[in-house]
Amino acid sequence: MSTAQTNHSKTTVERTVFGQTPTGSDIHLFTLRNANGAKACVTNYGATLTHLEVPDRDGQFRDVVLGFDSYEDYTSEAYLKAGAFMGCTVGRVCNRIDHGRFQLEGKPYQMAVNNGDHHLHGGLEGFDKKIWEASIIEDGVEFTYVSPDGEESYPGELTVTVAFTLSAANELKLAYRATTNKTTVVNLTNHSYFNLSGDLSSSILDHELQVNAPLYIPVKEGSIPTGEILSVKGTPLDFLQPKKVKKGVMADHPQTVIANGLDQTLVFDAHQPAAVLSSAASGIRMEVATSEPGIQLYTANYFDGTLQGKGRTYGKHGGIALETQHFPDSPNHPHFPTVVLQPGETFHSFTAFKFSVIK
């Protein structure tokens, strides 16, 4: 059974059942539709974007994110083994923490080691695997999760909200907010894989990408930052001018060897838009704007065709994640922008994806 809500604007929100947990609780899907016919679907499991349909150059609506049609697919053994994090909200700290260790106010913390020797995307059961409370808001839906003190060994009870709204201009905006009752660390992102081609079984290597980022965070083995912040000039991470994604992925460079493709953080210049991704195949263009200082580019380097969703097979480089965020391993690098959140402070950030057609 579904319930539809029409807001004062022209974006409607429909709530439907997306699946059931093993204990019989309903998981919900929220479908946002604007007056143009663009559609975004988000589930309260992991505050996850499952579908995003926008018009191509011929006016045909195309789904541009990898994902699945049911809750059960997001909890399957194959999906969990792949560690894909498709479309979900990632926290309490996204990306990697070196050996899962850091100090905060002089106290050492040891987090779960769930990615080789390191901590990744919030641990064994991060925000991506939580059931969030949901409420319909104007133009969209807002999810709330209260992370208990000590969850995944993080200090402080953290209250997090993320709102997904879809505008009449075909812009999907994600707005994050967090507060804590103890000093803690927070770095939130969305882990959607975009494929603008109109065929989710194809690769994104021929997509064109431009990123307004003159600097990057080099990594060593294990994809852990060295602590340096270097110029992109002369590296495969130079997307200051538009170029095909494959020119970065296929380049022979120590950084692409370590990552088996692209999996590094680029550091934005202050100007917007932060990034532009487009596909000549469909004519779809996506502008990314954000308040975050960096973006992790990840080109699905370890997809091997074992994951299938929406009637498609997701192969190597089948999508590109544009994870706007603070820098990886920030708690261990005081010169990086801080991810520390104190009681009485409120963490705010936003990221927006605006869709149009190549002229």
N, C-alpha and C positions, 0 to 999 in steps of 0.2 A: 504494500500500500504506500502511496506517495502523498505528500502534502506540498502544495505549491504556495509560494509567497511572492506577491508582486510588490516591489518597493515603490516609493514615490518617484524614483527615476525609472528609466526604461529597462533596467536590468532586473530580471526575475531570478528567483532562487527556488529550486525544487529539492526537497529532501526525499530520498528513497533508501531502502535497505540494500546494503552492498554485500552483506554476508553475516554470518554468526560466529561468535567465538565458541571454543569447545564447551564453555559453560552456558551457552545459549543466549548470550547478550547480543543484541543487534549492533552491527557496525553500519554507519550511515554514509551515504554519498550525497554531496551537495552539488547540484548542477546549476551553474550561473550562465544565463543567456542575456546578451544585450540586444538592442533593437536591430542591429545589423545581422544577427544570426550567429555571431561568434559565441563559442561555448567553452567553459572551463569546468571540469569536474574535480572535486576535492573530497577526500574521505577523512573522517576523524581518526582513522587508524594512521598514526604517524604524521597527521596533518599533511597528507600526501596528495600532490597533484597527479591525477591519473590520466586525464584526457584534456587536450587543449586544441579546439578546432577554430581555424581562421581561414579566410578566403585566399585562394591562389590568384594568379593573374587572369584566370578565366572565370573567376567568381565561384569556383567550386570550393567547398569547405574541406580542409585537410587537417587531420590530427598531426600535431607537430611535436608531441612528446611520447617517449617510450613509457610503457606501463602495462597494466592488466585490467581485465574486465570484472574481476571479482576479488573480494577480500582474501579468499582462500589462496589465490595465486601469490599474494604478497606474504603469505606465511608458509608456502610450500618448501619442502626440503631443497629442491633445486634452486629456488630463489635465494634462500638463506645461505646455501653453500656458495653461490656466486658472489655474495657480498656486494650487490649492485646498488643498493640504496636508491631505487628509482623513484624520483619525484618527491621524496620525503623531506620533512623538516629535521635537520640534523643538529644535535646538541647533547649534552650541555656545552661541550667544546667540539666543534667540527675539526676535521683534518687530524693531523698526527701530533702526538706528544712523545718526545724522545724517551724510550724505555718506560713510558707511562709515569714518569717522575717529574715533580716540580716542588718548589717551596713557595709557601704563601704566608706572609707575616712571620717568617722564621720557622714555620712548621713544615716538615716534609710530608708529601702525599704520594702514595703509590696507587696508580690506577690499574685497571685490567689491561693486560697486554693481549690485544686481539688482532694485530696485523703484523705478522712477523714478531719482531722484538719490541713492538711499539703499540701505543694506544691510538685507536682510530675512531672518529665520529661518535664519541660519547661512551664507548665501551661495549660490553656484551649485550646490554639492553638499553640502548640510548633512546632519545626522544622519538626516533623513527619507528620504534616498536611499542609505543605507548598509545593508549586510547585516550584521546583528548575530549574535553567537553566542548560542545559546539553551540553557537548561537547565530541566528541569521541577523545580519546587519544591513544597512543600506548598501546596495550594489554588491553584496557578497556574504561572506561567512567569516566568523571569528572563532578560533580555537584557543582553548586555555588548558594548560597542564601545570600542576603543582608537583615539582620534583622534591621529594623529601630530603631533609638533611642527611648526608651520608650516602645517598643513592649513587651507585657506581663510584663510591669513595669521595665524591665531591662534597665540600662543606656547604652548609647553609640550605635552608628551604628556599627554593627558587620558584617563583610564579612567573610563567611565560605565557604570552599570548602572541598569536600570529593571525593576522587578518588577510584574507584573499578577497580582492575586489576587482570587478571587471567593468571598465568604463565604456562609454559610447564610442570612444576613439580606438577601440580594440587594444586597450592597454590593461594587462593583468598586473596588479600591484600587490606586493607582499609587504606588510608592515609588522615589525616585531617590537615587542616590549617585554622587559623582564625586571623584576625586583627580587631582593634577597633579604634574609634576616641575619646573615653572617657574611663576612667577606668571602667572596668566591670568584670563580672565573667563568666567563660566558663568551662564546663565539658561535653564533647561529648562522645557518645557511639553508637554502633549499637545493636539493640534489637532483633536479630534473635533467634528463638527457633530451636535448633538442635534436630533431631531424626535420628540417624544413622542406625536404624534397617532395613530400607527398607520398612517399613509399617508405614506411618504417623498417622494411627489410633491407634497404640499401644503406650504403655507408655515407658518412658525412665528409669524406675526404675531399670532395669537390665543392663543398660549401666555401663561400668566401667569408673571411673574418677580418675585422679591423678592431683593435683594442687600443684605447687611448692610455697606454701604459709604457712609459719610457724605461722602467726598471723592472727587475724580477728578483725572486728569492731563490738562489741556487740551492740544490739539495745534494746530499751525499747518499750512499747506499742506504736503502730503507726509506728513501724519500724524506729524510729529515733535513731541515734547513742547516746550512753551514753557519748561519748568522750574518752572512754578507747580504747586501742589497746592491745589485750590480746593474749596469746598463744592458738593455736588450740588444744594443747594436752589435752586429756580427754574429748573432745567435739565432736559432730557429724560433725563439720566443719574441722576435721583433715583428709585431703585427701593427705597427704604427701606420703603415700603409696597407690597404686591403690586399690580402693574398689568400690563396687556397689553403685550407687546413692541412692538406697533405704535404705542403712545402715545409711545414713545421714538423709534422709527425714523422715524415720519411727522412729528415735531415740526419746526416751522420755527425752527431755531436754528443759529448759526454752526458749532457742532461737528458737527451732523448734515449740514450742507451740505458741509463739508470731507470727511467720511467717506462721504457718499452713504448714510447710515444710521447705525447704531451701529458704532463701531470705536475705542473708547477704553478706557483702563485705569481701573477703579474701585479705590479704596483701602479695604481692609476695616477695620471695627472689629474688636476682638480676639475677639468672641464667635462661637460656632459655632451653627448651621451658617452657612457663608459665604453661600450662595445657595440658593434653592429655585425650581425650574422645574416647571410642571405644565401639563397639557393637559386641558381639559374634555371634549374629543372622546373621549379614551381613558380618562380617569381616572388616568393615570399621573403620579406625582409623583417628582421627583428632588431629593435634598438633596446639596449640595456642601459638603464640608469640606476644609480645606487648611491647610498650614503657611506658605503663601506670603502675601506682604503685599498682593497685588493680583490682579485678574482682568481680562483683556481680553475685552470683549464684542464679538463680531463676528457680524453678522447676514447673512452671505453676500450682501453688497450687489452683487456683480458677477457672480453666477451668472446665466446667460442661457438656460438650457435646452439648452445644447450637450452637457453631461455627462449620461450615463445610467449607472445602475448598479442591480443587483438588480432589473432589469425596470422601473425607475422613471426618470423624467426629473427632474433636480435643477434647479429653477427659482430665480429670484430670491427671497431670504429663505427658501430651502428648509430651512435649518438654522441653529442658533445655536451658535457656538463659545464655550465658557466656559474661556478659557485662563488658568489660575492661574499666576502668575509674579511675578518682580520687575518693576520698572517699565521701560518702553521707554527706550532711549538712556541707560541708567544710567551707563555709563562716562564720559559727558560731563556728568553732574550729580552732583557730590560729595555733595549733600544728600539724594539718593535712597538707599534702602537699598543697600548695596554688593553688586556681583556679582563682586568680586575674590576669587579663590581662590588661596591660597598653598600651596607645598609643605609637607607635614606636616599640612595641614588636610583635612577631609573635608566635602564638600558633601552635605547631606541635605535632602530635602523629600518631602512626600506630598500626594496629592490623592485624595479618595474620592467616589464617586458612589453614593448609596444610594437604592434604588427602593422605592416603596410605591404604594398606591392611595389616591386622595382619598376621605376618609370622607364 
